């Protein structure tokens, strides 16, 4: 196995100017190219490989901040800023493929397009693979307890996807690539990190479909899907702006844990609210937690909630099916709810509407909601500006006693070997 010495790879956020970003990545890739040439392991400028890339389409990163793509003649480089790894992807029909292998602390090489792959994680957005039409190559998984896709569940049930014991690393050697959604552990040479949840905005997360497309020579499909999703998302944003009033609805994302309430302020959630025409709770609220057993904390929490129009309760529940508005009211320790507009107007929500019909009760919020953010945005617009004639996908209204949708394999009503089409919300 070859080791390689390089300069420190460029991070995607090293430059604020897009031109400098491109030049920085290009310079790094050129260094890689020249190093390969110097070691006799790559193609040379004077005697190029006769093999051209298997596909002519390329992907350009438009919105995501944490990965960049560079194209060579018979290879591609993905620079992942979240795991500080560079993935050298070599076309299978090139001379470079037979003689080049990298597995260092900063560079890993793969032969593409991938012949098969597995997913080694307890929580992974497999819907990206569905949108690319890659379920036919999906051959291994460490657990199906976190899967919410009905078609992936069906493939697992039929034995098309093998269950892998993550404590036996040799089982992963049979796959061309093993995708993970964590950077906490040291993984083998054929492991690649896929981390859309590391982005701070909904569209940035969705654009990671291009990341997977590069591994499989499916750039054209990845571009098509992302363009459709982005255009629909932006159209819905314009609709939301047109609905907005001078006083925008105020939204609070909040979570309860062991007697403590806190307002969650993850960037992508705040962005959803802004794009839906709402306003997040005042950033001047600098207190992070509120103890319901402390009367002063409780009074302050109630005072803040009296200024809120929409609440999204993110409390983790071992039994989401039986989590109701009564559960929320009990946890918030309120007796007189007359000042709470979000209760009076029946706007108390949770994002656990779609969950797996398994013992783990995994939520599609951690899967399909990442790859198709336009559906989440449409849900939020309905929550902020209710019409009563739109059926939400991920949000359910506790105030109206809306239940959950339990996903099972029998619900797969399409040919899983074909690409799933993104759901486009009517936008006029």
Helices and strands as residue ranges (DSSP letters): H 18-38, E 67-71, E 75-80, E 85-91, H 95-99, E 107-112, E 117-119, H 127-132, G 135-137, E 138-141, H 150-157, E 162-163, G 169-174, E 177-180, E 191-193, G 196-198, H 202-206, H 209-215, H 219-243, E 250-257, E 260-263, H 267-275, E 279-280, E 289-291, H 295-305, E 310-313, G 320-322, H 325-332, H 341-344, E 348-350, E 354-356, G 364-366, H 368-371, H 373-384, E 396-397, G 398-400, E 405-407, G 409-411
